[in-house]
Amino acid sequence: MSWLRPVLNHYLRLTEKPHIRRAAGPEVLRRSFLTKSRVFFHPPFGTRMATRPLGPGEALHITPPRTARDTVLLYFHGGGYVFGAPETHSAMLAYLARRVGGPAFLPRYPLAPEHPYPAALDFAEAAYHALLTEHAAKRIVIGGDSAGGGLALAVLARLSQSDTPLPAGVFAFSPLTDLTFSGASFRGNAERDVELPAERAHEMAEMYLNSADADDPGASPLFADFTGAPPVWITVGDTEILLDDSRRMAGRLRAQGVDVTYVEERDLPHVWPIFHNTLPEARATLAALAQWISAQANSSDPTR
């Protein structure tokens, strides 16, 4: 582990966790996250970004300086379903896209409480179908972080139970997979987690769910059926409140016959790859993921 890891953890514990705990509402979180991302997160030189139509709305289209493959990333940003935007995660995806050698699409999916469940899930699934009109399914890899990771997995569950061609794989950073918050780590890691205040999770979940059940598989993919799904890659830190969301998700996927790569890291913050500009562990994780993505896209059955 690098010397920067404890420094970043200390900074997040002193600044970001109290800010999320005290924020008056979604608009405050949306503005602050967007501002901080512009200051702290920067894409590789030569990256091109443009907003373009995708499905029922639009997506941020990221093109790395050099495209060596026809692999396409479809990525859903995190933010508890109530904040975050393609722009807050664009630098991280630009770095990953450069590693993979193909473009990335970050849909601007509708946020709660203005647009409660299942608006985000319906939008995300439609975005995948829109990409299928331009790219072969075997070349598409879906990803997401936190709530966006849960969204990516929920889309995968829907696709797995349909006749739609499946993507080459799905990856998730610290995914939110259980809106019932029944995992032991949600309580056991409440103090250890340097970024997420557990006491606000139910509030954000209520904004998103509106009147839907917390154990609805579309909202909590931990309870979904993934039979026939392509390979899944998941990573999480062992001090996160969402640790058991990932552990149990990996177990459920494996029990249903899905090929799972599960990486649990020690004492790294929630969605640490977003700190790729400063944290060596973030760059290492993205490099390892890029290799996995390339392997899935290259080995996908073209007849699937």
Buried (B, 14 or more C-beta within 10 A) or exposed (E): EEEBBEEBBEEBBEEBBEBBEEBEEBEBBBEBBBEBBEEEBBBBEEBEBEEEEBBBBBBBBBBBEEBEBBBBBBBBBBBBBBBBBBBBBBBBBBBBBBBBBBBBBBBBBBBBBEBBBBBBBBBBBBBBEBBBEEBBBBBBBBBBBBBBBBBBBBBBBBBBBEEBBBBBBBBBBBBBBBBBBBBEBBEBBBEBBBBBBBEBBEEBBBBBBEEBBBEBBBBBBBBBBBEEBBBBBBBBBBBBBBBBBBBBBBBBBBEBEBEBBBBBBEBBBBBBBBBBBEBBBBBBBBEBBBEBBBBBBEEBEEEE
